[in-house]
Amino acid sequence: MIFPSHRFRLSSGPGMSVAEQYFDDFDWGLATQAITVRIRWFGICIGYVLVNLIGQGHNRGILNAILLLGAVYALLDTIWSMRGKVFLSDWPLFISFMESLFIGLLCHFDDGLLSAFRFYYFLSLLVCAIRYTPHITWMTFGLHTISYVTLILTRPIASRDEISALILMPIFLGWVTWACVSLAELLKWASVRLRDLNGKLQQNQALLEHRIGDRTRQLQESQAMIVQQEKQAAFGLLAAGIAHEVGNPLAAISSLVQLLNRRNIESETREKLSLVDDQLRRIQRTLRELVDFSRPAVYAKTRCNPHGIIDAALNIAKYYKRKKGKQIITNYAENVPLMMLVHDQLVQVFLNLVLNAMDATEEGGTIHIQTSREEQWLRIDVRDDGQGIPEELRHRIFQPYVTTKETGTGLGLFVSRNIVEQNGGRIELTQSSPQGTTFTVYLQCSEDVSGPVEPQ
């Protein structure tokens, strides 16, 4: 069994440190594979130096041929390593057997038990411990011990040094096997531990980013609500001031017209005075609607007629300058019950939807407002025949500061969504295309409602 490679990702994305970028691209399995390949080439190169430069020169041709076979194997191992694999990975014991035979032949044709090639057994055990499991490594130790001891069958012991080597070499092989296995297991455990810690770090980082995103969104929404409330308050003060300044002269003019009407005047003049009085009443009605809209909002829920709320919004929208040349068609469902709603807030929602529809509609266009019952919900569709909302903005249209208008604040739909949700409903962008856009408001309705009735 081969120890699997692990890729450690401590961080990702822009702003990573140098260390984080290093571990992000680090592959432990490929690193250990590169180490074993270098160890093999190191052994081959040292072997050629021993045979051709340092050695006594006997059996040089045979030794070079054996080293050539080792070089071919090292080359194949290198090619497989470059592909991220291990050569003959499914037969580790076969590889160990061939290495035992390879090293044994080198020792046999060199100096037997005292050959410098006997240290290749240590390199082989190191490579095996890095690549394979402790079980495979200890079996390799057994094969190497048998390979080394077998040398006495081919070359009898001729000196005390050879006796010492025969006794000490298996001991050293066992010690090196234990040390390499312990070191490899420590490195493998550290890699697994690092992978687990990296996973926890990623989880904590994702959680932190999620919390930061939530806090940022909440801060933006709170800021948007404050901005909208300040705008509403400023508009209310302005409307109240205008109504006061204009209302008093209008009352005086109306009184004068009524006094003139009481006099004995010509019928044509009386008719003209009546027209003047009608127009004055119209101006006064407009001012009254303006004052009603700008008065401090009442946030208590009352039993409201949703169609009356829509009509109140339309009465205000008719004074909008973009209303000219556009038609508003309403189609209300029958038998809609009274609903527990905050009247002033819902007027603001439908006024915003209607004004947006007017801005999106060219002169001569039509705006449709339709209500229908869907089980326990009242559905209100506000549809225009404008150019639609760009596709890249549709999924963010209810977020604060997102707008399709050059002079828009991007707060209208955001505030409308919050108001509708506070009233137990929801608002959706139902459809948007170059042929028009539809916003749908769902309000929860029930035949059994209790509470104060909104004054009509």
CORJOKA-V551833 format. One record per backbone hydrogen bond with DSSP energy under -0.5 kcal/mol. CO is the residue of the C=O (numbers start at 1). NH is the residue of the N-H. E is the energy in kcal/mol with one decimal. If there is no record, write none. Layout:
CO/NH/E + CO/NH/E
This chain:
1/133/-0.6 + 6/8/-0.6 + 6/28/-2.0 + 7/9/-0.6 + 8/10/-0.6 + 13/16/-0.7 + 17/21/-2.3 + 18/22/-2.0 + 19/23/-2.4 + 20/24/-1.9 + 21/25/-1.1 + 22/25/-0.7 + 23/26/-0.6 + 26/8/-1.2 + 26/28/-0.5 + 27/31/-1.8 + 28/32/-2.5 + 29/33/-2.0 + 30/34/-2.1 + 31/35/-1.8 + 32/36/-2.3 + 33/37/-2.1 + 34/38/-2.0 + 35/39/-2.2 + 36/40/-2.2 + 37/41/-2.3 + 38/42/-2.5 + 39/43/-2.3 + 40/44/-2.2 + 41/45/-2.6 + 42/46/-2.5 + 43/47/-2.2 + 44/48/-2.0 + 45/49/-1.8 + 46/50/-2.7 + 47/51/-2.3 + 48/52/-2.5 + 49/53/-2.2 + 49/54/-1.8 + 50/55/-3.0 + 57/60/-1.1 + 59/63/-2.5 + 60/64/-2.5 + 61/65/-1.9 + 62/66/-2.5 + 63/67/-2.6 + 64/68/-1.9 + 65/69/-1.9 + 66/70/-1.9 + 67/71/-2.4 + 68/72/-2.3 + 69/73/-2.2 + 70/74/-2.6 + 71/75/-2.4 + 72/76/-2.4 + 73/77/-2.6 + 74/78/-2.1 + 75/79/-2.4 + 76/80/-2.4 + 77/81/-2.1 + 78/82/-2.2 + 79/83/-0.9 + 80/85/-2.7 + 81/84/-1.8 + 86/89/-1.3 + 88/91/-1.6 + 91/95/-1.8 + 92/96/-2.3 + 93/97/-2.5 + 94/98/-2.5 + 95/99/-2.3 + 96/100/-2.5 + 97/101/-2.4 + 98/102/-2.7 + 99/103/-2.9 + 100/104/-2.3 + 101/105/-2.4 + 102/106/-1.8 + 103/107/-2.5 + 104/108/-2.4 + 105/109/-2.4 + 106/110/-0.6 + 107/110/-0.5 + 107/112/-2.9 + 111/114/-1.5 + 112/115/-1.7 + 115/118/-1.8 + 116/119/-1.4 + 117/120/-1.7 + 118/121/-1.4 + 119/122/-0.7 + 119/123/-1.3 + 120/124/-2.6 + 121/125/-2.2 + 122/126/-2.2 + 123/127/-2.4 + 124/128/-2.4 + 125/129/-2.6 + 126/130/-1.9 + 127/131/-2.2 + 128/132/-3.0 + 131/3/-1.5 + 133/137/-2.0 + 134/138/-2.7 + 135/139/-1.8 + 136/140/-2.1 + 137/141/-2.2 + 138/142/-1.8 + 139/143/-2.1 + 140/144/-2.8 + 141/145/-2.4 + 142/146/-2.3 + 143/147/-2.5 + 144/148/-2.6 + 145/149/-2.7 + 146/150/-2.0 + 148/151/-1.4 + 149/152/-1.6 + 150/153/-1.6 + 150/154/-0.7 + 151/154/-0.7 + 151/155/-2.4 + 159/163/-1.3 + 160/164/-2.5 + 161/165/-2.6 + 162/166/-2.3 + 163/167/-1.9 + 164/168/-3.2 + 165/169/-2.5 + 166/170/-0.6 + 167/171/-0.8 + 168/172/-3.0 + 169/173/-2.7 + 170/174/-2.4 + 171/175/-2.5 + 172/176/-3.0 + 173/177/-2.5 + 174/178/-2.5 + 175/179/-2.5 + 176/180/-2.9 + 177/181/-2.6 + 178/182/-2.5 + 179/183/-2.6 + 180/184/-2.9 + 181/185/-2.7 + 182/186/-2.2 + 183/187/-2.4 + 184/188/-2.6 + 185/189/-2.9 + 186/190/-2.5 + 187/191/-2.1 + 188/192/-2.3 + 189/193/-2.8 + 190/194/-2.6 + 191/195/-2.1 + 192/196/-2.4 + 193/197/-2.7 + 194/198/-2.3 + 195/199/-2.1 + 196/200/-2.2 + 197/201/-2.4 + 198/202/-2.4 + 199/203/-2.2 + 200/204/-2.7 + 201/205/-2.5 + 202/206/-2.8 + 203/207/-2.6 + 204/208/-2.6 + 205/209/-2.7 + 206/210/-2.4 + 207/211/-2.5 + 208/212/-2.7 + 209/213/-2.5 + 210/214/-2.4 + 211/215/-2.8 + 212/216/-2.6 + 213/217/-2.5 + 214/218/-2.7 + 215/219/-2.3 + 216/220/-2.5 + 217/221/-2.6 + 218/222/-2.6 + 219/223/-2.5 + 220/224/-2.5 + 221/225/-2.5 + 222/226/-2.2 + 223/227/-2.5 + 224/228/-2.4 + 225/229/-2.5 + 226/230/-2.5 + 227/231/-2.3 + 228/232/-2.5 + 229/233/-2.6 + 230/234/-2.5 + 231/235/-2.5 + 232/236/-2.3 + 233/237/-2.3 + 234/238/-2.2 + 235/239/-2.9 + 236/240/-2.6 + 237/241/-2.2 + 238/242/-2.4 + 239/243/-2.7 + 240/244/-2.1 + 241/245/-2.5 + 242/246/-2.8 + 243/247/-2.3 + 244/248/-1.4 + 245/249/-0.7 + 246/250/-1.9 + 247/251/-2.3 + 248/252/-2.0 + 249/253/-2.6 + 250/254/-2.7 + 251/255/-2.0 + 252/256/-2.1 + 253/257/-2.3 + 254/258/-2.1 + 255/259/-2.2 + 256/260/-2.4 + 257/261/-2.0 + 258/262/-1.0 + 259/262/-0.5 + 259/263/-0.6 + 260/263/-0.9 + 263/265/-1.4 + 266/270/-2.6 + 267/271/-2.4 + 268/272/-1.9 + 269/273/-2.6 + 270/274/-2.0 + 271/275/-1.8 + 272/276/-2.4 + 273/277/-2.6 + 274/278/-2.3 + 275/279/-2.2 + 276/280/-2.3 + 277/281/-2.3 + 278/282/-2.0 + 279/283/-2.3 + 280/284/-2.5 + 281/285/-2.4 + 282/286/-2.2 + 283/287/-2.5 + 284/288/-2.3 + 285/289/-2.3 + 286/290/-2.3 + 287/291/-2.7 + 288/292/-2.6 + 289/293/-2.1 + 290/294/-1.7 + 291/295/-1.0 + 297/299/-0.6 + 302/304/-0.8 + 302/341/-2.4 + 303/454/-2.3 + 304/306/-0.7 + 304/339/-2.8 + 305/308/-0.6 + 305/309/-1.7 + 306/310/-2.0 + 307/311/-2.4 + 308/312/-2.1 + 309/313/-1.9 + 310/314/-2.2 + 311/315/-2.3 + 312/316/-1.2 + 313/317/-2.3 + 314/318/-1.5 + 316/319/-1.5 + 317/320/-2.0 + 320/323/-1.9 + 321/324/-0.9 + 323/326/-1.9 + 325/364/-2.8 + 327/329/-0.5 + 327/367/-3.0 + 329/369/-2.9 + 331/371/-2.2 + 335/337/-0.6 + 339/304/-3.5 + 339/341/-1.1 + 341/302/-2.8 + 341/343/-0.9 + 342/346/-2.2 + 343/347/-2.2 + 344/348/-1.6 + 345/349/-1.7 + 346/350/-2.4 + 347/351/-2.3 + 348/352/-2.0 + 349/353/-2.1 + 350/354/-2.4 + 351/355/-2.7 + 352/356/-2.4 + 353/357/-2.0 + 354/358/-2.3 + 355/359/-2.3 + 356/360/-1.7 + 357/361/-1.0 + 358/361/-0.5 + 360/387/-0.7 + 362/365/-2.1 + 365/327/-2.2 + 366/385/-0.6 + 367/329/-3.2 + 368/383/-2.9 + 369/331/-2.7 + 370/381/-3.1 + 372/379/-3.3 + 374/377/-2.1 + 376/445/-2.5 + 377/374/-2.9 + 377/379/-0.6 + 378/443/-2.4 + 379/372/-2.1 + 379/381/-0.5 + 380/441/-2.7 + 381/370/-2.2 + 381/383/-0.6 + 382/439/-2.2 + 383/368/-2.8 + 384/437/-0.9 + 390/393/-1.7 + 390/394/-0.8 + 391/394/-0.7 + 391/395/-0.5 + 393/396/-1.2 + 394/397/-0.8 + 396/399/-2.0 + 399/402/-1.1 + 401/403/-0.6 + 410/401/-1.6 + 410/402/-1.1 + 411/415/-2.8 + 412/416/-2.4 + 413/417/-2.5 + 414/418/-1.9 + 415/419/-2.4 + 416/420/-2.7 + 417/421/-2.4 + 418/422/-2.1 + 419/423/-1.3 + 420/425/-2.7 + 421/424/-1.5 + 426/442/-3.1 + 428/430/-1.1 + 428/440/-2.6 + 431/438/-3.1 + 433/436/-2.1 + 436/433/-2.3 + 437/384/-2.4 + 438/430/-1.4 + 438/431/-1.6 + 439/382/-2.8 + 440/428/-2.6 + 441/380/-2.6 + 441/443/-0.5 + 442/426/-1.8 + 443/378/-3.2 + 447/449/-0.9 + 452/303/-3.3
